[in-house]
Amino acid sequence: MTNTKKLLTFLFVINFLLLTGFIKSPPTDENNQQPLSLEVSFNEFISFSKSLAPFTLTNSDDVAGLFVPGKFSFQVEQQPLGHPEYVSNEPDHLTEFSLVNANNSYALLAHNHLAGANFSKISISDFMITIDKEGTHIYQVTQIENFQALTPNSPYSDFLSLDGSDQKLSATQLFSKIYNQENHLVLQTCLEKDGDLSWGRTFIIAEEIVGINLADYFSFDQTKILANN
C-alpha cells in the first residue's frame, strides 16, 4: 500500500472513531464554545515527563516540571525549608516559590540570565502545563505584568508599574496583587536594563483550565506512524 493510501486510511479510521465516540472531539471553551487552540507534541511531552521524578516529591501538589508547548520545558526545584529567597542556579531549572499559599495557586521563579530568559517567549493566551505527583494541570496566560524595582537589590523595594499608569506599589502590595489569586500559575523573573539584571520584575499570570483531558490535545507525527506500518 502506498504512503498516500495509508494516510487516507489512517484519516478515515480517525474520523470513524470520532463519529462513533471512541475518540473525543476537542473540548471547547465554555464561554464561547470554540475549540481551545492547544496542541501538545506527544513525543516531546512523554520524553520530558519521563525525565522527571515526581514520585520523589514530599508533597503531592509540589510541581515537578513545567511544559510550555512549542517553546520550552524545565524541571522544577523546591526551595529549602526556611529559604524563600532561594532560586536555582541550574540553567534548565525553575524554582517553586514556597510563600505562595493561595488555594491551588503556584509560582515558579528563575533568574533572567538562566531559565528565566525563556519567559520572554510566552504570549497572552499561551498554554502552560505543570506536572506533579498526581498528574497534570493546564493553564492559559491571561496577563503579563512588568514593574520597575525602585531599589533593585532590596527585598523591600517599592515598585513602579510599567503599564503606563505609573502606579506605585510596596513590596507587600505587589505580592498581594500578583499572588493572592486562586487557581493560578505565575512565572516570575527579573527585568534587565542598562546592564542591571535586577532593574525590574516581570510576572506571567495564567489561569487554570479545569475539566479537560490533556490527552485530547496530543498531536502525533503521522509520517512516523505511517513509516512504522
N, C-alpha and C positions, 0 to 999 in steps of 0.2 A: 504493500500500500504506500502511495506517495505521501510526502510530508503534508501536502495540501489537503489530501483526503483525510489524513489523520487529524489535522487541525479542525476540519469541518465536523468530523465525527465527535471529537472532543467537545466542541462548542454545542453540538446537538445534545449530547448527554448532559452537559451542564444546564442547558435550557430546560430539558425534560425534568431534571431533578428540582429545579426552581419551581416549575409549574406544579409538580406533584407534592411539593412541600418538604422534600428530603433535605434541601438546602434552603436556608432562609435568604430572602432578599434583604439588601442592606436596610438596617433600621433607619428611621427618619427622625429629624429634629421635631420634637413635639410642638414647637412654636410655629414653624412654617411648613411642616410636613414634607420637607425636602431631604433627600439622602445626604448624610453627613459626608463631607469630602475628605475622608480619612482612608489612606491606603498604606498598608504596612507590609514590607517585604518579609515573607515568611522565613526565608533562609537567614536573613540578617537578624531578625528578632530572635529566632531559635538559637542561633550561634551566640548572640550576646547573652541570652538568658542562661545558656549552659556555662558561660564564663563566670557567672556569679555563683555565690553560695548563700542564698537567702536563709537556708535552714540553720546557718550558724548564728543568726541574729538572736539577740537576747529577747527582744520584744517582737510580737507577731506583726506589729504595724510599723516597725522600723523599715526605712527604704533601703533596698539593696542596690538598685540601679535605676537610671533614667534613660529612656529611649525616645528620641525625637525623630520620627520617620523622615528619612531622606536627608538628615542633617548631622546628627551625632548621637553617640550613646556613651555613657560613663558609669563606672562603678561609684557607689556612694559609701562614704565612711561615716561612722558615728563619732561624735565628739567625746573625748574622755570625760568621765564624770567630774563635774565641777569646773569645766573649762569651756564655757560658751563662746570664748573668743577664738577657739581653735579652728583653723581652716587648713585642710590638707595641702601639702606642698608637692604631692604627686601630680604630674602633668595631665593625667587622664582620670582624676578622681574629683568627685564633688563631696561636700560635707553637709550632713543634715544638721540644721540649727536646732539645738535642744531646747531653747527658750520658747519656741512656738508651741503653744498648747491649746489653740482654738480647736473646736471639735472637728476631727477628720481633716485637719489642715497641716501642711508641711512646708518647710522652707529648706532650700538647698543652696549652699554657699560655694563660691570658687573665686580664686584670685584671677584678676583680669589679664595677667600675663601667663596664666596657665589655662586650665579648662574653661574658665570664665570668658576667655577671648572668643569662644564659640557662641556665647549668648547673643551676640550681635546678628547671628544668622536667623534668629527667631523673629517672626512677624505676628501681628494680630491675626487670630483665627487659626494659627498653627496648633497642632495637637502634640501633647506630650504624654508619655506612658511611664508610670512608675511600676517597679516590681518589688514586691515584699514577700514575706514568708507565706502569706496566704493566697497570693495571686497578683493581679494587675489592676491598676486604676487608670482611667483615661481622663485627661484634662484638655481644655481648649483655652488658648490665650485670649484674654479679654482686655488687658491693659498692659502698657509698658510705661513706667513712670521713672523720670530722671530727676535727680536732685544734686545741687552743689553742696558740698560739705564746707561750711564756713571756717571750721577748724579741722582740716582734713585728717589729722592723725589723733584726734581726741575722740574717745567713745561717747563723750557728752556734747559733741558738736551740735550746733543748730544747723538746719538745712534750708536751702532756698529752692523752691520748685522751679524746674526749667520748662514748665508748660506754658509760660507766658504770663502767668498770674502773679509771679513774684511772691507767692505765699511762703511765709517763713514758719518753720516748724521746729520745735525742740526735738531732741533725740527720742524722748518718751512719746511725744505726739506722732512722730513719724512711725515709730514702732507700732503704735495702736492703729494708725491709718492703714498700714500695709498688712499687718499680721493678724489682727483681730477679726478675721473673716472665716466663717465655717466652710468646709468642703472646698478648700482652695489649695493650690500649689504655687509657691513663689520661688523664683530663682533670683539670687542677689549676687552682684559683683560690683567692683568699683569702676568708676569712670576716670579715664586718664586725660589730662590736659596739660600741654606745655611741659611734658616730662614728669608731671606729678601723678603717680599711679593711683593716689588716693584722693584726687581732686573732688570726686563726686561719687554718687551711688546710683545704680540702675536696678529696678525691680521689674521682673516679668511675672505678671499675675495671671493665673489660669484657674478656671472653674471646673470642678469635676462634672463629668457627664456620666450619669448613672443609668442602669437598666439596659445596657447594650453589651454584646458579646464581642470581645476583641477578634475572635476567630472569624467573625463575619466580614472583617476588613482585611484579612490576609490576601496578598497578591502573590501569584505563583508565576515562575518563569515558564511559559508554555513551550518555549523552544526546548528547554531541558527536559520537560515532561515528555515531549514527543520523541526526543532523542533516546530516551530510556525505554521506549516501547518497541 
